[in-house]
């Protein structure tokens, strides 16, 4: 998923905290794509401030934080090291 596509999709976040107004499957699905992009050193989220803030809100959700921790544990065990850039 390119940052340009996300930038085009994300103006809706200016009007609320979540991608489709209320927290939904759309936020979960988009988070996974954005998270893997960040994890693999993709484009920084700074060029889309609403996306960066949304990503932090997602990370603050306890269930999301737990899944991110599981992914990071599995990465350390199963994958080659990847240089991670903070959003």
PyMOL commands that set and color helices and strands:
alter all, ss='L'
color gray80, all
select helices_A, chain A and resi 3-15+25-39+45-47+49-60+62-78
alter helices_A, ss='H'
color red, helices_A
deselect
rebuild
show_as cartoon
